[in-house]
Amino acid sequence: MERIPEKIDSKFRFVLLAARRAEQMMRGGRPKVEMGDLKSTRVAVEEISNDLVDWDYGPAEEPEEELEVEDEEEEKLE
């Protein structure tokens, strides 16, 4: 692989996506490309590289809730 697709913001995310896709195939998911006898990890890399797998970041987290919990813990310590 020479480059990561434009939609993917980092090499780290590329590896995470490929790993998740490979796991799906190991559990019975059908590959979107025919790669012969290659392992699911290599097939997953090809699928991600060719933009054949839909993905998103998921729902945004709300950091305000975490701050409230931290404030309550600080009050208990005082």
ChimeraX attribute file (.defattr): number of C-alpha atoms within 10 A of each C-alpha:
attribute: neighborCount
match mode: 1-to-1
recipient: residues
	/A:1	6
	/A:2	5
	/A:3	7
	/A:4	18
	/A:5	14
	/A:6	9
	/A:7	10
	/A:8	16
	/A:9	10
	/A:10	11
	/A:11	12
	/A:12	9
	/A:13	12
	/A:14	18
	/A:15	15
	/A:16	11
	/A:17	19
	/A:18	22
	/A:19	17
	/A:20	14
	/A:21	22
	/A:22	21
	/A:23	15
	/A:24	15
	/A:25	18
	/A:26	14
	/A:27	9
	/A:28	8
	/A:29	12
	/A:30	10
	/A:31	17
	/A:32	13
	/A:33	12
	/A:34	11
	/A:35	12
	/A:36	7
	/A:37	7
	/A:38	9
	/A:39	12
	/A:40	20
	/A:41	17
	/A:42	13
	/A:43	22
	/A:44	26
	/A:45	20
	/A:46	19
	/A:47	19
	/A:48	20
	/A:49	19
	/A:50	12
	/A:51	15
	/A:52	13
	/A:53	14
	/A:54	7
	/A:55	11
	/A:56	7
	/A:57	5
	/A:58	6
	/A:59	6
	/A:60	6
	/A:61	8
	/A:62	8
	/A:63	8
	/A:64	8
	/A:65	9
	/A:66	10
	/A:67	11
	/A:68	10
	/A:69	10
	/A:70	10
	/A:71	10
	/A:72	10
	/A:73	11
	/A:74	9
	/A:75	8
	/A:76	7
	/A:77	6
	/A:78	5
